[in-house]
């Protein structure tokens, strides 16, 4: 399973990488922002993208749709500190498959991404 972790915090990316590795993700890649993520997705097929909602001017909300265009079968999970119901609804409406509160569901986000890996066409 190939997972792309997109977060502007290096410690968060490192922690997610460790969790995903423990759970059996075969290949975990990282991107510090949306532009790095899109460049990566233009050259590599992934099974899942785990992304932060707030990463500067090109935020995770916009990135959700762009990921879905480039990686149509990939699971998209949002992991954010800004886990209001309004944000959850907006992310799911834009195509996210899952939405997690970074302060309470960090480990759960990694577990769900690995558990619900899609099958490639």
N, C-alpha and C positions, 0 to 999 in steps of 0.2 A: 504494500500500500504506500502510495506517495502522498504526503501531506505538505502543504505550504502554510507556514505560520507567518502572519502579517501583523506586526505590532511595532510601534516606534520605540518601545522600551526593550533594550537588549536583555536585561535580566528576565523580563517576562518571556521573551522568545526562548531564552536558554532553559527556563523552567518548563515551558511547554514542550520543548524538544526532549528533555529528559523524561517527562511523563509519557509522551508519545512513543519514545524508544522502549520504555518499560512495557508498554501495552502492545507492542508488536508492529508498530508502523515500520515498514521496511526502509523508507527513505523520507527524512524530514528535512525540508529546506526552509530558509528564512528570508523575509523581506522586511526592511525597516519602514517602508512606506508604500503607498499605492502604486507609484511609478515603478519601483523595483518589482512589485508583485506582478504587474501587467507585463513587464518585459520578460519575467520568468515564465509566465503562462503562455506567452507567444512562442516559446521554444520548448516547453516541457508539458507533458500531460500529467495531471494530478487527479487523485481520487477525492481529495478534500482540501478545503481552504478554511483555516481558522483565523479570523481577523478581528482586530480591534475596531470600534466604531469611530473613535476620534484620533486622527493622525495628521492634523494640519489641514491645509486648504483642500486637499483631495481626500475627503474622509471616507470612512467605511461604508456609509450609506450609498454613496455613488459607486464605490468599488463593488458592492454586491452585484449590481446589474452587469458591470463590466466583466466580473468573474463568470457569471452565468452565460455570457455571450461567448467567452473563450473556452470555458470548461463546462459544457452543458450538462454532463452527467456527474460532475463533482458535487459533493456535499459542501454547503457553505454554512459555517457556524460563526456567529458573532459572539465575542467575549468582551464585555465592557464593564467599566465602573459606573456607567450612566444607564442603569438598567430599569428605567421607568417603563410603565405599561405603554405609554405613547411611543417610546423608542422601540420596544418589542414589536408593537403592531407595525410600525413603519418598516423595520427590517424584514419582517415576515412578508409584508406586502411587496417589498422590492425583490423578494426571491430567496431570502435566507431560509435555510431548512431548520436551523436551531438558533436560539438566543439564550445566552447565559450571563449571569451576574458574576463579574470577575472576583468580587469580594467574597462570594459564598459558593460559587459553583465551578471554581477553577479546574479542579481535578475531574469533575463530572463532564466538563466540556471535552476534555481529551478522551475520556472513556466513550462518550457518545460518538465522537468522530470515528474512532476505530471500530466500534461495534456496528455502526450503520454504513460501513464502506459500500459504495455502489459497485455494481458490476460494469465492467467496460464493454462498450459495444464493439 
